[in-house]
Amino acid sequence: MNLRPWLLAGVLAMVVLPAAAAVPTDDQVVRLQRMMGFEGAIEKVINDQFGEQPVFVAMKAPQRECLLGEMTPMMAGQMSDAFKDLFGDEQTASEWLAFADTAGGRKLMSFVQAGVQASMDGKPAPTPEAALGDMNAEEMGDMMTFMATPAAKVLERDFPALKMADAELETFMVGAMARCGIAE
């Protein structure tokens, strides 16, 4: 039975796990984000999403820097919460971190990182076959062992949406604009 298509397709989908125990720690979240290639993603997304907007371009450089400085920690908090929702609990996060230290885990994380980078760059994601098709026996064994664990269910889930109510966003933006000396 060829499990590669199933394994490879599963890598492409992520959804929220219900919290069964203590949520992942902040340290685990940072390590998971780094492991999956999300380090620096927030700054890139903010720059890509807002950097070309006419209202942003019209600001003075210190105002733009200030506003980016305000937005980055807010978005980092949102991303951290999304990762906590996705992985659900400390045990699941620990199992993912341990898996990432295996040969198969390193291979999978390399694929995930390439996909995240392609997404941030607006390029097509690498195909699972191209990225994982040359797995050796050790890597495949690591992957099969991990896929049999409850922690692998993370692959069946969608990545959680960043959650900020319109009112929260409005309050944040009003405060950030005031702190950065930006008139409405």
GILINNOR-V460208 format. One record per helix or strand of 3 or more residues. SS is the DSSP state (H for helix, E for strand). FROM is the first residue (numbers start at 0). TO is the last residue. If there is no record, write none. Layout:
# GILINNOR-V460208
SS_FROM_TO, SS_FROM_TO
This chain:
# GILINNOR-V460208
H_3_10, H_25_34, H_40_49, H_53_56, H_60_86, H_89_99, H_102_120, H_127_131, H_136_146, H_149_155, H_165_178
